[in-house]
């Protein structure tokens, strides 16, 4: 009899905390549900936009008119129609695609625009119009190349 009484008392004591947790478990997600509802409601039911929204590209006009006192004459900058040799050479070298160096028969060749050139060769370069510039390879070194056009020269480091 003592055993049955002991078992019933243990069972009652064991079920009381579980019964209390069942009620608290329902309230445990109450704050979370309220937070979800506060974040989701503006998405599901957005506020209506105005019928004619403000144009962000309009200039704001000040209340005080601005008076122009004097106008400064602006002279157009003349664009040179002829280029000197240094400018032509710099323009031409900037448009070249240098790929690397090749040794053929003991002579160093430079790969430019998918073609090979050796020292003293002329590299043709077409511009946007009908003009073709012929750039001369003056010297090919291990780390740099010297190009020439008429009397001007330009030394360029080779890409690694």
N, C-alpha and C positions, 0 to 999 in steps of 0.2 A: 504494500500500500504506500509505503514511503517512497518507493521507486516511482509509482505512477504519479504521486503528488509532485515529486521532484521534476519529472518529465513535463508535466503540465505547466508548472511554474516556469521552467526553462523555455517552453514553447511560447508562452504568453510574453515573456521578457524579450524573446527573439523577434516576435512579430510586431511589437510596439514600435521599435525604431524603423522598421521597413514601412509600416503604415504612415509614419510621419514623413518619410522621404518621398513617398508617392505623391503627397500633396505639395511638397516643396519642389518636386521635379516639374510639375506643371507650371509653376511660377518661375522656374529657373530660366526659361527662354522668353519670358515676358519682355524683359528689357531689350533682348536681341530682336524680337519681332517688332517692337516699337521703333528701333533704329532702322531696320530694313524698310518699314513703312514710310518713315520720314525721308529716306533717300530715294525710294522708288516712286512715291506719289508725284513729285514734280516731273518725272520721266513719263509716267502714264497719262498725266493730265497737265500738259504744259500750258503756260499762259499764252494768250493770243497775242500775235504781233500787231503793231499799229497798221492801219490801212495804208498810210503813206509814210514810209520810214524816211528819216533824214538822209540827205545825200552827203556822203563823207567827202566828196570831191569839190564841193562848192567852196569858194573863197569867202572868208569872213570879211565883211566890210566894216571898217572902223567908223565911229560916229564923227570923228574929226577928219576932215579931208586933208590929204597930204598934198602940199603944193610943191611942184618942181621948180626950183629956183633957177638953175642953169643946166644946160645940157652940155655934156662933154662930147666933142666930136670924136668918133671912133674911126681910125684909119684902118682899112683892111690890110692885113699882112700879105705882102706879095709872096706867092708860091713860086719857087724857082722851077722853071721849065727844064733847065738843063742841070744835070748832076755832074759833080766833079768825079774824078777817077776813084778817089777814096770812098765816096758814097756808093758808087756803083759796085766796087769791090766788096764792101761790107754787106751790101744788099745781096749780092750773088753768093757769097760764102755762107750767109745765114740760110739760104735756101737749099744748100747742098746737104745730102744725106751721106755722111761718111760712115762706112761700115767697118773698115779695118784695113790691115796691111797684109799683103801676100808677097812671098818671094818666088819669082819665076826665073830660073836660069841665073841666079845670083843677083838679079835686079829687083829692087823693091817696087811693088805696085801698090797703089792706093785704091780701095774700092769706094767709088762715089756713085750714088744713084744706080746701083746694080751693074756698074761697068768698072773695069780696071784701067787705071792710068798710071804712067810712070813719070819721072821728072821730065820737064820740058814739054809735056803733052798739053794740049788745049782742051779744056772741059767746056762743052757748050751748055749754055743756060738760057732757056727761053723764058721771057717774061709774059705778062698778061696780054700784051699786044703782039706785034709782029717782030719785036726786037729780040735779037739773039746776042748775048754777051759771051765772049770766049775768054775764060779765065785760065791763066797759065799756071801750071804747077812748077814753082821755082825750085823748091827743095823739099824732100821727104825725109824726116828724121824719125827716130824711134818713138818720140813722145809728141812731136809737133810737126806741122806742115806749113810751108810758106806758099801763099798764093800771090799771083801778080796780075795786074791789069794796067796796060800801058806802062807808066813810070811808077805806079804805086804798088806797094807790097803789104801783105797782111799775114801775120803768123798766128796760127790757130793750134791749140792743144788737141791732141787726138783723144777721143773717148776711150775709156778703159774697157 
